[in-house]
Amino acid sequence: MIQEPRKIIVSEIIKRDSVISYEVLDGMVDWVRVVDGNGVIIFANKSMEEALGKGIVGKKCYSVLGKGCACSRCISETTVNTGEIVEKEEIIGERIFSVKSSPVKDLNGNIYAAVEVFRDVTKERKLEKEIIKKNEKMSKDLSFARTIQKKILPKQGVLGPLNIDYLYFPSEMLSGDIFDINKINENLIGIYISDVVGHGITASIMTMFIRQAMKSIKYDYVNPSEAISELHQRFLDLNLDTDKYFSIFYGIFDKRDRSFKYVNGGHNCIPLHINSDGIQSLEAKGYPITCLFDNIKYEEKSVKLEKGDKILFYTDGVIETRNEKGELFGFDRLIDITNKNRDNLLNAIEKSLNEFKYKDIDDDFALLTVELID
């Protein structure tokens, strides 16, 4: 006596829930249809009927999409046969849809159909294509800029009494490290290495400023301290934010007395003077090139070079390389390698860096050696 009303109540709940479910499906903007195991549409929501016609129920699933035969990859068939949720993209007219197929089960848990939800992703796909196209153009532009950046580096080999060699590795397509060697006159040769904060496009553009400024400054300022003070003033004229700055080490070699006068503009990678007596750091005080100061005076120092002497210039990407344990390559390791490999120095440093690092180096780095050979 008690069970019969209960069965009626349960039946009414099932009917009510079914009505609610269909109302929800009809209220969706996405197209929704249910396809049985034979590929016949047994339900389509209002959005799909309004787009494809009210008579689509009872038709083959592929025919209402304008196809003459079944899809080569029928996701509904896969869902009905395996119970898997399957996705694919479908082009219908000029629109692109992301289609997801999910199993529909009877009260006994048997799969008898698949419900397909069509979501219009036309705008997203067009936007993706535009982004890809723009990225391809940007990649080509960056590749061209990288080529130019490498081409403007000084020539390796002999320049007067000096032999020039270097290694140059940007962490990205473009680098914020730059170095150059400029013949000022018959007796003087200017040498500098600079490291712009950050890397990538912004840093690489700053290197172009440094290069052009130093090329014009070299003829008017034959004292390193005056030259870098002038560089600082030209940098101030750019009116950049305080987060834009760079370090620079600049020296002038005079072949008449074989002296090398130098200043340090905040470059924390002190160049190394390598000679028969050992290795000396070319230390000098000075701030980076920044808009934080209106006037900066640089301490100028000088060292005499002998035939066979080398100066090693480098940027912080070298000593700040880390291994798997998080340890820095460090200054002491650089000194040790330099002591043991004076004749093949750059190759030895590169080999050690490659063996030390556990992933791609995160920062730009540059190594430059200048050797007095005459």
C-alpha positions as CSV (number, residue, x, y, z in Angstrom):
1,M,0.0,0.0,0.0
2,I,2.8,2.4,0.7
3,Q,5.1,1.5,-2.3
4,E,2.7,2.5,-5.1
5,P,2.6,6.3,-4.2
6,R,6.3,6.2,-3.8
7,K,6.7,4.8,-7.4
8,I,4.5,7.6,-8.7
9,I,6.5,10.2,-6.9
10,V,9.8,8.9,-8.3
11,S,8.3,8.7,-11.8
12,E,7.1,12.3,-11.6
13,I,10.5,13.5,-10.5
14,I,12.1,11.7,-13.5
15,K,9.6,13.4,-15.8
16,R,10.2,16.8,-14.2
17,D,14.0,16.5,-14.4
18,S,13.8,15.4,-18.0
19,V,11.7,18.5,-18.8
20,I,14.2,20.7,-17.0
21,S,17.1,19.1,-18.8
22,Y,15.5,19.8,-22.2
23,E,14.7,23.3,-21.3
24,V,18.3,23.9,-20.3
25,L,19.5,22.4,-23.6
26,D,17.1,24.6,-25.5
27,G,18.3,27.6,-23.7
28,M,22.0,27.1,-24.6
29,V,23.6,29.3,-27.3
30,D,25.8,26.3,-28.3
31,W,24.3,23.8,-30.7
32,V,23.3,20.5,-29.0
33,R,22.2,17.3,-30.5
34,V,21.8,13.7,-29.5
35,V,22.9,11.1,-32.1
36,D,22.0,7.4,-31.7
37,G,24.3,4.4,-32.5
38,N,23.2,4.4,-36.1
39,G,24.2,8.1,-36.6
40,V,20.6,9.3,-36.6
41,I,19.7,12.6,-34.8
42,I,17.1,11.9,-32.1
43,F,17.2,15.4,-30.5
44,A,18.4,18.9,-31.5
45,N,18.1,22.0,-29.3
46,K,16.5,25.3,-30.5
47,S,19.8,26.9,-31.4
48,M,20.8,24.1,-33.7
49,E,17.3,23.9,-35.3
50,E,17.2,27.6,-35.9
51,A,20.6,27.5,-37.7
52,L,20.1,24.2,-39.7
53,G,16.3,23.8,-39.9
54,K,13.6,22.3,-37.8
55,G,13.4,19.1,-39.7
56,I,16.9,17.8,-38.8
57,V,15.7,15.3,-36.2
58,G,15.5,11.8,-37.8
59,K,18.2,12.6,-40.3
60,K,21.7,11.3,-40.5
61,C,24.1,13.3,-38.4
62,Y,26.4,14.2,-41.3
63,S,23.7,15.1,-43.8
64,V,22.5,18.2,-41.9
65,L,26.1,19.5,-41.9
66,G,26.1,19.5,-45.7
67,K,28.1,16.2,-46.1
68,G,27.3,13.4,-48.5
69,C,28.8,10.6,-46.4
70,A,29.8,9.9,-42.8
71,C,32.9,11.6,-41.4
72,S,36.2,9.8,-41.7
73,R,36.5,10.3,-37.9
74,C,33.0,10.0,-36.4
75,I,33.3,11.1,-32.7
76,S,29.7,10.0,-31.9
77,E,30.4,6.5,-33.1
78,T,33.6,6.4,-31.0
79,T,31.7,7.6,-28.0
80,V,28.9,5.1,-28.3
81,N,31.4,2.2,-28.8
82,T,33.9,3.1,-26.2
83,G,32.2,5.5,-23.7
84,E,35.0,8.1,-24.2
85,I,34.5,11.8,-24.4
86,V,35.9,12.8,-27.8
87,E,36.6,16.3,-29.3
88,K,37.3,17.6,-32.7
89,E,36.8,20.7,-34.8
90,E,34.3,20.9,-37.6
91,I,34.0,23.5,-40.4
92,I,30.4,24.3,-41.2
93,G,30.0,26.9,-44.0
94,E,32.2,29.7,-43.0
95,R,32.2,28.9,-39.3
96,I,34.5,26.8,-37.2
97,F,33.0,24.7,-34.3
98,S,34.7,22.9,-31.5
99,V,32.6,19.7,-31.1
100,K,32.6,17.5,-27.9
101,S,30.8,14.2,-27.9
102,S,29.8,12.6,-24.5
103,P,28.0,9.3,-23.9
104,V,24.2,9.0,-23.1
105,K,23.2,6.0,-20.9
106,D,19.9,4.4,-20.1
107,L,18.7,3.5,-16.6
108,N,20.7,0.3,-16.8
109,G,23.9,2.1,-17.6
110,N,24.1,1.1,-21.2
111,I,25.3,3.6,-23.8
112,Y,22.7,4.1,-26.5
113,A,23.6,7.5,-27.9
114,A,26.0,10.4,-27.8
115,V,25.3,14.0,-27.0
116,E,27.3,16.5,-29.2
117,V,27.9,20.1,-28.2
118,F,28.9,22.5,-31.0
119,R,30.7,25.6,-29.8
120,D,31.4,28.4,-32.3
121,V,35.2,29.2,-32.1
122,T,35.4,31.1,-35.4
123,K,36.6,34.3,-33.8
124,E,39.1,32.5,-31.6
125,R,40.6,30.7,-34.6
126,K,40.8,33.8,-36.7
127,L,42.5,35.6,-33.8
128,E,44.9,32.7,-33.4
129,K,45.8,32.9,-37.1
130,E,46.3,36.6,-36.9
131,I,48.6,36.2,-33.9
132,I,50.5,33.4,-35.6
133,K,51.0,35.6,-38.7
134,K,52.1,38.6,-36.6
135,N,54.5,36.3,-34.6
136,E,56.0,35.0,-37.8
137,K,56.6,38.5,-39.0
138,M,58.1,39.5,-35.6
139,S,60.3,36.4,-35.6
140,K,61.6,37.4,-39.1
141,D,62.2,40.9,-37.9
142,L,64.0,39.7,-34.8
143,S,66.1,37.3,-36.9
144,F,67.1,40.2,-39.1
145,A,67.9,42.4,-36.1
146,R,70.0,39.5,-34.6
147,T,71.9,39.3,-37.9
148,I,72.6,43.0,-37.9
149,Q,73.6,42.9,-34.2
150,K,76.2,40.2,-35.0
151,K,77.4,42.0,-38.1
152,I,78.3,45.2,-36.2
153,L,80.6,43.4,-33.8
154,P,84.3,44.1,-34.3
155,K,86.3,41.9,-36.6
156,Q,88.3,39.1,-35.0
157,G,92.0,39.1,-35.8
158,V,94.7,41.6,-35.8
159,L,94.2,45.4,-35.4
160,G,97.5,47.2,-35.3
161,P,99.6,45.7,-32.4
162,L,96.5,43.9,-31.0
163,N,94.9,40.5,-31.6
164,I,91.1,40.5,-31.1
165,D,89.1,37.4,-30.2
166,Y,85.6,36.9,-28.6
167,L,82.6,34.8,-27.8
168,Y,79.1,36.2,-27.9
169,F,75.9,34.5,-26.8
170,P,72.5,36.2,-26.5
171,S,70.1,34.5,-24.1
172,E,67.2,35.4,-26.4
173,M,67.1,36.4,-30.1
174,L,68.7,39.8,-29.2
175,S,71.3,40.7,-26.7
176,G,71.9,43.5,-24.2
177,D,75.7,42.9,-24.2
178,I,77.9,44.9,-26.6
179,F,81.6,45.4,-27.1
180,D,83.6,47.2,-29.7
181,I,87.1,48.2,-30.6
182,N,87.6,51.6,-32.4
183,K,90.7,53.0,-34.0
184,I,90.8,56.6,-32.8
185,N,93.9,57.7,-34.6
186,E,97.3,56.2,-35.6
187,N,98.3,55.8,-32.0
188,L,95.2,55.2,-30.0
189,I,92.7,52.3,-30.0
190,G,89.5,52.5,-27.9
191,I,88.1,49.3,-26.3
192,Y,84.8,48.9,-24.4
193,I,82.4,46.3,-23.1
194,S,78.9,47.2,-21.9
195,D,76.0,45.3,-20.3
196,V,72.5,46.8,-20.6
197,V,70.0,45.9,-17.8
198,G,67.6,43.2,-19.1
199,H,67.8,41.6,-22.5
200,G,65.7,41.2,-25.6
201,I,64.4,44.0,-27.9
202,T,64.6,46.9,-25.4
203,A,68.2,46.1,-24.3
204,S,69.3,45.5,-27.9
205,I,68.0,49.0,-28.9
206,M,70.0,50.5,-26.1
207,T,73.2,48.8,-27.4
208,M,72.7,50.6,-30.7
209,F,72.6,53.9,-28.7
210,I,75.9,53.0,-27.0
211,R,77.6,52.0,-30.2
212,Q,76.7,55.1,-32.1
213,A,77.5,57.4,-29.2
214,M,80.9,55.8,-28.6
215,K,81.8,56.1,-32.2
216,S,81.1,59.8,-32.3
217,I,82.6,60.5,-28.8
218,K,86.0,58.7,-29.5
219,Y,87.4,61.5,-31.7
220,D,86.6,64.4,-29.3
221,Y,87.5,62.8,-26.0
222,V,90.8,60.9,-25.9
223,N,90.7,60.5,-22.1
224,P,88.5,57.6,-21.0
225,S,87.0,59.5,-18.0
226,E,85.9,62.4,-20.2
227,A,84.5,60.1,-22.9
228,I,82.3,58.2,-20.4
229,S,81.2,61.4,-18.7
230,E,80.1,62.6,-22.2
231,L,78.3,59.3,-22.8
232,H,76.4,59.8,-19.5
233,Q,75.3,63.3,-20.6
234,R,74.0,62.0,-23.9
235,F,72.2,59.2,-22.1
236,L,70.5,61.8,-19.9
237,D,69.2,63.6,-23.0
238,L,67.1,60.4,-23.8
239,N,64.9,61.2,-20.7
240,L,64.4,57.5,-20.0
241,D,62.9,56.0,-16.8
242,T,65.2,55.0,-13.9
243,D,64.9,51.3,-14.7
244,K,66.8,51.8,-17.9
245,Y,70.6,51.9,-17.4
246,F,73.8,50.1,-18.3
247,S,77.3,49.5,-17.2
248,I,80.4,50.0,-19.3
249,F,84.2,49.5,-19.0
250,Y,86.2,51.7,-21.4
251,G,89.9,51.8,-22.0
252,I,92.2,53.4,-24.6
253,F,95.4,51.7,-25.6
254,D,98.3,53.9,-26.7
255,K,100.8,52.0,-28.8
256,R,103.5,54.6,-28.3
257,D,104.1,53.7,-24.7
258,R,101.9,50.6,-24.6
259,S,99.7,52.0,-21.9
260,F,96.1,51.2,-21.4
261,K,94.1,53.9,-19.6
262,Y,90.7,52.8,-18.4
263,V,87.6,53.7,-16.4
264,N,84.8,51.6,-15.0
265,G,81.2,52.8,-15.4
266,G,79.6,50.4,-12.8
267,H,80.7,47.3,-14.7
268,N,80.8,44.6,-11.9
269,C,82.7,42.1,-14.1
270,I,86.2,43.5,-13.6
271,P,88.5,42.8,-16.7
272,L,91.6,40.7,-16.1
273,H,95.1,41.7,-17.1
274,I,96.9,38.5,-17.8
275,N,100.8,38.5,-18.0
276,S,103.8,36.6,-17.0
277,D,103.5,37.8,-13.4
278,G,100.0,36.4,-13.0
279,I,96.5,37.9,-13.2
280,Q,95.5,41.3,-12.0
281,S,92.0,42.8,-11.9
282,L,91.7,46.2,-13.6
283,E,89.7,47.9,-10.8
284,A,88.4,51.5,-10.9
285,K,85.5,53.3,-9.2
286,G,82.5,54.6,-11.1
287,Y,78.8,54.5,-11.3
288,P,76.7,52.9,-14.1
289,I,75.2,55.1,-16.8
290,T,71.9,56.1,-15.3
291,C,69.6,59.0,-15.0
292,L,69.8,59.0,-11.2
293,F,72.8,61.3,-11.3
294,D,73.3,64.6,-13.2
295,N,77.1,64.5,-13.2
296,I,79.4,61.6,-12.6
297,K,83.2,61.7,-12.3
298,Y,85.1,58.6,-13.2
299,E,88.3,57.4,-11.7
300,E,90.9,56.9,-14.4
301,K,93.7,54.4,-14.1
302,S,96.5,53.1,-16.3
303,V,98.5,49.9,-16.8
304,K,101.4,49.1,-19.0
305,L,101.2,46.1,-21.4
306,E,104.0,43.9,-22.6
307,K,104.2,41.7,-25.6
308,G,102.1,38.6,-24.9
309,D,99.9,40.3,-22.3
310,K,96.1,39.7,-22.6
311,I,93.1,41.5,-21.2
312,L,90.0,39.5,-20.7
313,F,86.7,41.4,-20.8
314,Y,83.4,39.7,-19.9
315,T,79.8,40.3,-18.8
316,D,77.9,38.9,-15.8
317,G,76.2,36.2,-17.7
318,V,79.5,34.3,-17.4
319,I,80.0,34.3,-13.7
320,E,76.3,34.2,-12.8
321,T,75.7,30.9,-14.7
322,R,74.3,28.3,-12.3
323,N,74.6,24.5,-12.1
324,E,72.0,22.0,-11.1
325,K,72.7,22.7,-7.4
326,G,72.1,26.4,-7.9
327,E,75.8,27.2,-7.5
328,L,77.3,30.2,-9.4
329,F,80.1,29.7,-11.9
330,G,81.7,32.5,-10.1
331,F,84.8,34.7,-10.3
332,D,87.1,32.3,-8.6
333,R,86.3,29.5,-11.1
334,L,87.0,32.0,-14.0
335,I,90.4,32.9,-12.5
336,D,91.3,29.2,-12.1
337,I,90.4,28.5,-15.8
338,T,92.3,31.5,-16.9
339,N,95.4,30.5,-15.0
340,K,95.4,27.0,-16.5
341,N,94.4,27.9,-20.1
342,R,96.2,31.1,-21.1
343,D,96.9,30.0,-24.7
344,N,93.4,28.7,-25.5
345,L,91.4,30.8,-23.0
346,L,88.0,31.5,-24.7
347,N,87.6,27.9,-25.8
348,A,88.4,26.7,-22.3
349,I,85.9,29.1,-20.7
350,E,83.2,28.0,-23.1
351,K,83.8,24.4,-22.5
352,S,83.7,24.9,-18.7
353,L,80.5,26.8,-19.0
354,N,78.8,24.1,-21.1
355,E,79.9,21.5,-18.6
356,F,78.9,23.5,-15.6
357,K,75.4,24.7,-16.6
358,Y,72.4,22.4,-16.2
359,K,70.0,24.4,-18.6
360,D,70.2,27.1,-21.1
361,I,71.9,30.2,-19.7
362,D,69.3,32.8,-18.7
363,D,71.4,35.9,-19.3
364,D,73.3,37.2,-22.2
365,F,77.1,36.8,-22.0
366,A,80.1,38.0,-23.9
367,L,83.8,37.3,-23.6
368,L,86.5,39.4,-25.3
369,T,90.2,39.0,-25.3
370,V,92.7,41.7,-26.5
371,E,96.3,40.5,-26.7
372,L,99.4,42.6,-27.4
373,I,101.3,40.8,-30.1
374,D,103.7,43.4,-31.3
